[in-house]
Amino acid sequence: NLPESWQADAELTDVFFLNRDKGWAVGAQGVILRTNDGGITWNEISQLDVFVEDENSLKEKIRNLQSGRSTNTSGMTHQAERSLPIRCRFESVHFVDALNGWAAGGYRIPYMNRSRAVVMQTNDGGVTWKSVNGIIIPRLRKIHFMSRKRGWAVGEPGNLFTSGLYFTSDGGQSWSSDNNQRTSGWKTAARFENDQIGIDAFGRLTYLEQRRSKLAVLVNVEDEQQISELLMLDPKNGIAVGAKGTILRTANSGRSWQPLDLGNAAPVVSQIDFQTVAIGGNKLWFAGNPGSCLVSVDLTTGVTDVVRTPVQTRFNKICFGDPLHGVAVGEFGVIVTTSDGGQSWTIRRGKNQSSALMFVSERSNQLPLALLSRYSTEENRICS
């Protein structure tokens, strides 16, 4: 098991609230958290058991590849795996009601240059979780369910699943892809009817027309202005955010996008690399890096406001359970909440973090190992 401080510092990647009180958050190192009081206190799931490929099965695959013999590269069978506690990175969490939810992410497979998805399921509100075994699809970035049985997910593509788009009709026990369009993979997506709009692996807004397997890049971006998150308010209207204060909106189901007018706040907003967007009441909320500033836009009046928070680190996800109660999560396991519609924010997790240190050296033998050991172990500081 990893040291407790590592798990407490693990980056949080997603948060989902079913109402003002009940919510869940996931992140790196296999962290899954739940709250029943609007994010004031959080309970961590201590152990997750998933099936991973063991060392012997990997060596067997490598020997087969080197000798030119055929091998099953689509995934391991249940008998060829062993049950181990694993601290994979979860990217997405979603619930359809107070009891039934899923967390999804994955990990890289050593020596194989590919990834494997991990899907966890709960039917008791997140008190206990169990892994869905036998999944052979690549790592997932977003998971969404319309009911206890029907859902979809997006993530990395693979040799068998070239689109990176996956569907389930049995509650996540099995996944398939009925689209053969080859893509670079997806960071996130939104679906309506039979089509999908999403953000591809290069940070571009991309439209996938399911019926004709037609893929179209809607917004090309420079490397420093990649799109990070997408929120569809309804089948027609949506918002996309990205680096350097990028905020785009659509009114035609994502087929075209225009910059959102931010008025006098534009110079300040341009200094923020947005990672996430959410809606709380009649306001849109934007968060990213640095996390010291959150931005809101009133959908009724168009007024843009910048609100200060007590943290500096990046926020990866912001979510509102109702117009007054919101939560933002991000780096080093930090969680902040608001109960007054975003006017003030309070740190609920990560407030006792030690400072982080990074050592940079031209040669490995020049690293101050004694100093690194002292600060990381004796003083519990985050070092790299």
C-alpha positions as CSV (number, residue, x, y, z in Angstrom):
1,N,0.0,0.0,0.0
2,L,1.1,3.6,-0.7
3,P,2.0,5.9,2.2
4,E,-1.0,7.7,3.6
5,S,0.5,11.1,2.8
6,W,0.8,10.0,-0.9
7,Q,-2.9,9.2,-1.0
8,A,-3.9,12.4,0.7
9,D,-1.8,14.4,-1.8
10,A,-3.1,12.5,-4.9
11,E,-4.5,14.7,-7.6
12,L,-8.3,14.8,-7.9
13,T,-9.6,14.7,-11.4
14,D,-13.4,14.7,-11.2
15,V,-16.3,15.4,-8.9
16,F,-20.0,14.7,-9.3
17,F,-22.9,15.8,-7.1
18,L,-26.4,14.3,-7.3
19,N,-27.8,17.1,-5.1
20,R,-26.6,19.7,-2.6
21,D,-25.5,17.1,-0.1
22,K,-24.4,13.8,-1.8
23,G,-21.3,13.8,-3.9
24,W,-18.3,11.8,-5.0
25,A,-14.8,12.6,-6.2
26,V,-12.1,10.5,-7.9
27,G,-8.4,10.9,-8.8
28,A,-4.9,9.5,-9.0
29,Q,-3.6,6.6,-6.9
30,G,-7.0,5.0,-7.0
31,V,-8.6,7.6,-4.7
32,I,-12.4,7.6,-4.4
33,L,-14.1,9.9,-2.0
34,R,-17.7,10.4,-0.9
35,T,-19.6,13.0,1.0
36,N,-23.1,13.3,2.5
37,D,-22.8,16.9,3.8
38,G,-22.2,19.0,0.7
39,G,-18.4,18.4,0.7
40,I,-17.7,19.6,4.2
41,T,-16.3,16.2,5.2
42,W,-15.1,13.3,2.9
43,N,-14.7,9.6,3.4
44,E,-12.1,7.7,1.5
45,I,-12.5,4.2,0.1
46,S,-9.4,2.5,1.5
47,Q,-8.9,-0.5,-0.8
48,L,-9.8,-1.2,-4.4
49,D,-9.2,-4.7,-5.9
50,V,-9.0,-4.9,-9.7
51,F,-7.6,-7.5,-12.0
52,V,-4.3,-6.6,-13.6
53,E,-2.0,-8.6,-15.9
54,D,0.7,-10.4,-14.1
55,E,4.4,-10.4,-14.9
56,N,4.4,-14.0,-16.4
57,S,1.6,-13.2,-18.8
58,L,3.4,-10.1,-20.0
59,K,6.7,-12.0,-20.6
60,E,4.8,-14.7,-22.5
61,K,3.3,-12.0,-24.8
62,I,6.7,-10.5,-25.4
63,R,8.3,-13.9,-26.2
64,N,5.5,-14.6,-28.7
65,L,5.9,-11.2,-30.4
66,Q,9.7,-11.6,-30.6
67,S,9.4,-15.1,-32.1
68,G,6.8,-14.0,-34.6
69,R,4.1,-16.2,-33.2
70,S,0.5,-14.9,-33.0
71,T,-0.7,-13.6,-29.6
72,N,-3.9,-12.3,-28.3
73,T,-3.1,-8.5,-27.9
74,S,-6.7,-7.5,-27.3
75,G,-6.6,-8.4,-23.6
76,M,-6.0,-11.1,-21.0
77,T,-8.5,-13.7,-20.0
78,H,-9.7,-13.9,-16.5
79,Q,-7.6,-17.0,-15.7
80,A,-4.4,-15.2,-16.8
81,E,-4.9,-12.4,-14.4
82,R,-4.5,-12.1,-10.6
83,S,-6.3,-9.9,-8.2
84,L,-4.1,-7.2,-6.7
85,P,-4.8,-3.8,-5.0
86,I,-3.9,-1.3,-7.7
87,R,-3.7,2.5,-7.5
88,C,-4.7,3.4,-11.0
89,R,-5.8,6.9,-12.0
90,F,-9.5,7.5,-12.2
91,E,-10.6,10.2,-14.6
92,S,-14.4,10.2,-14.3
93,V,-17.3,9.4,-11.9
94,H,-21.0,9.4,-12.5
95,F,-24.2,8.3,-10.6
96,V,-27.7,7.8,-11.9
97,D,-29.3,7.8,-8.4
98,A,-28.3,7.8,-4.8
99,L,-27.1,4.2,-4.9
100,N,-25.8,3.3,-8.4
101,G,-22.6,4.8,-9.8
102,W,-19.4,4.2,-11.7
103,A,-15.8,5.4,-11.6
104,A,-13.6,5.0,-14.7
105,G,-9.9,5.4,-15.6
106,G,-7.1,3.1,-16.3
107,Y,-3.4,2.4,-16.4
108,R,-0.5,1.7,-18.8
109,I,0.5,-1.9,-19.3
110,P,4.3,-2.3,-19.0
111,Y,6.3,-3.3,-22.1
112,M,3.1,-3.5,-24.2
113,N,2.7,0.2,-25.3
114,R,-1.0,0.2,-24.6
115,S,-3.4,0.9,-21.8
116,R,-6.2,-0.9,-20.0
117,A,-9.5,0.6,-18.7
118,V,-10.6,0.2,-15.1
119,V,-14.3,0.5,-14.3
120,M,-15.5,0.4,-10.7
121,Q,-19.2,0.0,-9.8
122,T,-21.2,0.6,-6.6
123,N,-24.8,-0.1,-5.7
124,D,-24.7,1.3,-2.2
125,G,-24.0,4.9,-2.8
126,G,-20.2,4.5,-2.9
127,V,-19.7,2.8,0.5
128,T,-18.2,-0.2,-1.3
129,W,-16.9,-0.6,-4.9
130,K,-16.2,-3.6,-7.0
131,S,-14.3,-3.8,-10.3
132,V,-15.8,-4.9,-13.5
133,N,-13.6,-7.8,-14.6
134,G,-12.6,-8.9,-18.1
135,I,-12.7,-5.4,-19.7
136,I,-10.3,-5.3,-22.7
137,I,-10.9,-1.7,-23.8
138,P,-8.2,1.0,-23.4
139,R,-8.1,3.6,-20.7
140,L,-11.3,5.7,-20.3
141,R,-11.4,9.5,-19.8
142,K,-15.2,10.0,-19.3
143,I,-18.1,7.8,-18.3
144,H,-21.8,8.6,-18.4
145,F,-24.9,6.6,-17.8
146,M,-28.5,7.4,-18.8
147,S,-29.9,4.6,-16.7
148,R,-28.7,1.7,-14.5
149,K,-28.1,-0.3,-17.7
150,R,-27.4,2.0,-20.6
151,G,-24.2,4.1,-20.7
152,W,-21.3,5.3,-22.8
153,A,-17.7,6.2,-22.4
154,V,-14.9,7.8,-24.3
155,G,-11.1,7.5,-24.0
156,E,-8.1,6.1,-25.8
157,P,-8.5,4.2,-29.0
158,G,-7.0,0.7,-29.6
159,N,-6.3,-1.8,-32.4
160,L,-9.8,-3.3,-32.0
161,F,-11.6,-0.1,-30.9
162,T,-10.3,2.6,-33.2
163,S,-12.9,5.3,-32.4
164,G,-12.3,5.5,-28.7
165,L,-16.1,5.5,-28.2
166,Y,-17.7,2.7,-26.2
167,F,-21.3,1.7,-25.3
168,T,-22.8,-0.6,-22.6
169,S,-26.3,-2.0,-22.2
170,D,-25.7,-4.1,-19.1
171,G,-24.6,-1.6,-16.5
172,G,-20.9,-1.6,-17.6
173,Q,-20.3,-5.3,-17.4
174,S,-19.4,-5.4,-21.1
175,W,-18.5,-2.7,-23.6
176,S,-18.6,-2.5,-27.4
177,S,-18.0,0.1,-30.2
178,D,-20.2,0.3,-33.2
179,N,-18.1,3.0,-34.9
180,N,-15.0,2.1,-36.9
181,Q,-13.9,5.7,-37.5
182,R,-10.3,6.0,-36.4
183,T,-9.6,8.9,-34.0
184,S,-6.8,10.2,-31.8
185,G,-8.9,9.5,-28.7
186,W,-11.0,11.7,-26.6
187,K,-10.5,13.9,-23.5
188,T,-14.2,14.3,-22.9
189,A,-17.4,14.3,-24.9
190,A,-21.2,14.9,-25.0
191,R,-23.7,12.9,-26.9
192,F,-27.1,13.8,-28.3
193,E,-29.3,11.5,-30.5
194,N,-26.8,9.5,-32.4
195,D,-24.0,12.0,-32.8
196,Q,-21.1,13.1,-30.5
197,I,-19.2,16.3,-30.0
198,G,-16.0,16.1,-28.0
199,I,-12.5,17.2,-27.4
200,D,-9.9,15.0,-29.1
201,A,-6.5,14.1,-27.8
202,F,-5.0,17.2,-29.4
203,G,-7.4,19.5,-27.6
204,R,-9.6,20.2,-30.7
205,L,-13.4,20.4,-30.7
206,T,-14.4,17.5,-32.9
207,Y,-17.8,16.3,-34.2
208,L,-18.5,12.6,-34.9
209,E,-21.5,11.8,-36.9
210,Q,-22.4,8.3,-35.9
211,R,-24.7,7.3,-38.8
212,R,-22.1,8.1,-41.5
213,S,-19.0,7.6,-39.4
214,K,-18.0,11.1,-40.4
215,L,-15.4,12.9,-38.3
216,A,-14.9,16.7,-38.5
217,V,-12.6,19.0,-36.6
218,L,-14.6,22.0,-35.7
219,V,-12.1,24.2,-34.0
220,N,-8.3,23.9,-34.7
221,V,-6.2,25.3,-31.9
222,E,-2.6,26.1,-31.2
223,D,-0.7,24.0,-28.7
224,E,-0.9,26.7,-26.1
225,Q,-4.6,27.1,-26.5
226,Q,-5.9,23.6,-26.3
227,I,-9.6,23.0,-25.3
228,S,-9.9,21.2,-22.0
229,E,-13.6,20.8,-21.2
230,L,-17.0,20.8,-22.8
231,L,-20.5,21.5,-21.3
232,M,-23.7,21.1,-23.2
233,L,-26.5,23.2,-21.5
234,D,-29.1,21.6,-23.8
235,P,-29.1,19.9,-27.2
236,K,-28.4,23.3,-28.9
237,N,-26.4,25.4,-26.5
238,G,-22.9,24.6,-25.1
239,I,-19.7,26.0,-23.7
240,A,-16.1,24.9,-24.2
241,V,-13.1,26.2,-22.3
242,G,-9.3,26.0,-22.6
243,A,-5.9,27.6,-22.1
244,K,-5.3,31.4,-22.0
245,G,-8.8,32.2,-20.9
246,T,-10.4,30.5,-24.0
247,I,-14.2,30.4,-23.6
248,L,-16.3,29.4,-26.7
249,R,-20.0,29.0,-27.1
250,T,-22.3,27.3,-29.6
251,A,-26.0,27.7,-30.3
252,N,-26.3,25.0,-33.0
253,S,-25.4,21.7,-31.3
254,G,-21.7,22.4,-31.6
255,R,-21.4,22.7,-35.4
256,S,-19.9,26.2,-35.0
257,W,-18.3,28.1,-32.1
258,Q,-17.7,31.7,-31.2
259,P,-15.8,33.4,-28.4
260,L,-17.8,34.5,-25.4
261,D,-17.8,38.3,-24.8
262,L,-16.2,38.9,-21.3
263,G,-16.2,42.6,-21.4
264,N,-13.7,44.4,-19.1
265,A,-12.8,41.1,-17.4
266,A,-11.1,39.8,-20.5
267,P,-7.5,40.8,-19.6
268,V,-7.7,39.1,-16.2
269,V,-9.5,36.0,-17.6
270,S,-6.8,35.6,-20.3
271,Q,-4.2,34.8,-17.6
272,I,-6.1,31.6,-16.6
273,D,-5.8,28.3,-18.3
274,F,-9.3,26.9,-17.9
275,Q,-9.8,23.2,-17.2
276,T,-13.4,23.0,-16.3
277,V,-16.9,24.7,-16.6
278,A,-20.1,24.1,-14.6
279,I,-23.5,25.7,-14.3
280,G,-24.9,26.8,-10.9
281,G,-28.4,28.4,-11.2
282,N,-28.2,31.1,-13.8
283,K,-24.4,31.4,-13.7
284,L,-21.6,29.6,-15.6
285,W,-18.5,28.9,-13.5
286,F,-15.0,28.5,-14.9
287,A,-11.9,27.2,-13.1
288,G,-8.4,26.1,-13.9
289,N,-4.8,27.1,-13.3
290,P,-4.1,29.1,-11.2
291,G,-6.9,28.1,-8.8
292,S,-6.7,31.4,-7.0
293,C,-9.3,32.9,-9.3
294,L,-12.7,31.5,-10.3
295,V,-14.7,33.2,-13.1
296,S,-18.5,33.4,-13.3
297,V,-20.7,34.7,-16.1
298,D,-24.4,35.5,-15.4
299,L,-26.5,34.0,-18.2
300,T,-29.2,36.6,-17.7
301,T,-27.2,39.8,-17.5
302,G,-24.0,38.7,-19.1
303,V,-22.0,40.2,-16.2
304,T,-18.6,38.6,-15.7
305,D,-17.1,38.3,-12.2
306,V,-13.8,37.1,-10.9
307,V,-13.8,35.5,-7.4
308,R,-10.7,34.8,-5.3
309,T,-10.2,31.5,-3.6
310,P,-7.8,30.5,-0.7
311,V,-5.6,28.2,-2.9
312,Q,-3.1,28.6,-5.7
313,T,-3.0,25.1,-7.3
314,R,-4.9,24.0,-10.4
315,F,-8.6,23.0,-10.2
316,N,-9.5,20.1,-12.5
317,K,-13.2,20.0,-12.0
318,I,-16.0,22.3,-10.6
319,C,-19.5,21.2,-9.9
320,F,-22.7,22.7,-8.4
321,G,-25.3,20.6,-6.5
322,D,-27.7,23.6,-6.6
323,P,-27.4,27.3,-7.3
324,L,-25.8,28.0,-3.9
325,H,-23.7,24.9,-3.2
326,G,-20.6,24.1,-5.2
327,V,-17.4,22.1,-5.0
328,A,-14.0,22.4,-6.9
329,V,-11.3,19.7,-6.8
330,G,-7.7,19.6,-8.1
331,E,-4.0,19.2,-7.6
332,F,-2.6,17.8,-4.3
333,G,-6.1,16.5,-3.3
334,V,-7.4,20.0,-2.6
335,I,-11.2,20.4,-2.2
336,V,-13.0,23.8,-1.8
337,T,-16.7,24.4,-1.3
338,T,-19.1,27.3,-1.4
339,S,-22.6,27.6,0.2
340,D,-23.4,31.2,-0.9
341,G,-23.5,30.8,-4.7
342,G,-19.7,31.2,-5.2
343,Q,-19.2,34.5,-3.3
344,S,-16.8,32.8,-0.9
345,W,-14.9,29.5,-0.9
346,T,-13.6,27.4,2.0
347,I,-10.8,24.7,1.9
348,R,-12.3,21.4,3.1
349,R,-9.4,19.0,2.1
350,G,-5.7,19.7,1.6
351,K,-5.5,22.7,3.9
352,N,-2.5,21.2,5.8
353,Q,-0.3,20.5,2.8
354,S,3.4,20.9,3.2
355,S,5.3,23.0,0.6
356,A,6.4,21.2,-2.6
357,L,10.0,21.0,-3.7
358,M,11.5,20.2,-7.1
359,F,15.2,19.5,-7.6
360,V,16.6,20.1,-11.1
361,S,20.0,18.8,-12.0
362,E,22.0,18.4,-15.2
363,R,23.3,15.0,-14.1
364,S,21.8,12.4,-11.8
365,N,24.9,12.2,-9.7
366,Q,24.5,15.9,-8.8
367,L,21.1,15.4,-7.2
368,P,21.2,16.2,-3.4
369,L,19.9,12.8,-2.4
370,A,20.4,13.4,1.3
371,L,18.5,16.6,1.2
372,L,15.7,15.0,-0.9
373,S,15.4,12.1,1.5
374,R,15.3,14.4,4.5
375,Y,12.5,16.7,3.2
376,S,10.4,13.9,1.7
377,T,10.5,11.4,4.6
378,E,11.4,13.3,7.7
379,E,9.5,16.5,7.0
380,N,6.8,15.0,4.8
381,R,7.2,17.5,2.0
382,I,6.2,16.8,-1.6
383,C,9.4,16.4,-3.6
384,S,10.3,15.5,-7.1
